[in-house]
């Protein structure tokens, strides 16, 4: 997935991409290791606008990802619809200057995406947007009760008779005392 700069005319360019999981190697590796699995197709809508040597991209994607709930460990599917912005800048070749004490920030550190030879490579930035949209602690439902810490049963499906043992701290002896005098 790439785009030539010459294809972006003065009023911009709008493109729609339909991708498969095989287009994104990091997503495939994550799925093979038991992580989130994206359903196909992955749909992107991108609008490119050239400003000098910079290329601004306004994008949106729609995807469905299979996750495991962080509380009950049940598998579920969640729809993701995210908008994002990217800025592509020409790659500047760095000169080797070991005598300089200045620290130069790389384009990636500034949140910019470098391009070379008048070609925008889209695979890695789009893959990154998909990865950032995955929830850190996914929940199958806001009211999910999770697993019992004693017996491990799924509290959404069955109730258990486990009693929670009180936390053993030094102040539990004061729980029954009457302090009114």
C-alpha positions, -999 to 999 in steps of 0.1 A, spaced: 0 0 0 16 31 -12 8 64 -30 28 85 -53 29 122 -45 22 131 -81 -13 116 -77 -22 143 -51 -35 173 -71 -41 209 -58 -75 202 -43 -64 170 -26 -71 133 -32 -96 110 -15 -90 73 -15 -108 43 0 -88 12 8 -102 -23 16 -75 -44 33 -71 -79 45 -54 -91 77 -25 -103 55 -17 -67 45 -6 -60 81 21 -84 94 20 -72 130 -17 -78 133 -13 -113 119 15 -121 144 -6 -107 173 -35 -129 162 -13 -160 159 -1 -155 195 -36 -155 209 -41 -117 209 -69 -97 193 -80 -109 159 -93 -84 134 -121 -95 111 -119 -88 74 -123 -66 55 -106 -36 71 -120 -4 55 -100 29 54 -111 63 40 -82 87 35 -80 123 23 -46 135 12 -37 172 10 -2 184 0 12 216 16 46 222 2 66 190 9 43 180 37 14 157 32 -15 159 56 -38 128 58 -72 128 74 -83 93 78 -111 71 92 -113 33 96 -140 8 104 -131 -26 117 -143 -54 139 -119 -70 164 -123 -102 184 -112 -97 220 -112 -115 254 -129 -98 283 -106 -85 309 -129 -97 337 -145 -129 326 -121 -140 298 -150 -147 274 -144 -140 237 -165 -112 221 -164 -90 191 -162 -52 192 -167 -27 164 -140 0 161 -146 32 142 -118 58 146 -107 90 129 -70 100 128 -46 125 113 -11 118 99 16 141 86 41 128 61 74 147 57 104 141 34 131 119 50 162 140 57 195 121 55 214 127 87 251 136 85 274 118 108 286 144 132 301 129 163 316 162 175 282 179 179 267 179 213 232 189 201 205 164 202 184 162 171 149 148 173 140 123 147 108 127 126 91 97 144 98 114 178 79 144 166 48 124 155 57 127 119 59 100 93 89 101 69 87 93 32 113 88 5 115 91 -32 81 108 -36 62 78 -23 40 75 8 42 40 23 9 36 41 10 1 56 29 9 88 10 41 97 -24 25 91 -13 -6 111 -3 16 139 -37 33 139 -54 -1 142 -31 -11 170 -38 21 190 -75 16 187 -75 -18 205 -88 -12 241 -63 -18 268 -87 -35 292 -116 -48 270 -150 -55 286 -177 -77 271 -203 -56 290 -200 -28 315 -220 -49 340 -196 -79 336 -192 -95 371 -160 -114 361 -146 -146 376 -149 -156 413 -114 -152 429 -120 -184 450 -134 -210 426 -129 -193 392 -165 -197 380 -179 -171 356 -202 -150 377 -222 -139 346 -233 -175 340 -235 -191 374 -236 -181 411 -211 -197 435 -213 -202 473 -178 -190 480 -174 -168 509 -149 -140 507 -123 -142 534 -117 -108 551 -84 -92 544 -62 -100 573 -48 -68 586 -41 -55 621 -72 -34 624 -97 -63 620 -96 -68 658 -110 -33 663 -141 -40 641 -163 -52 670 -153 -27 697 -176 1 709 -157 34 711 -186 55 725 -178 64 761 
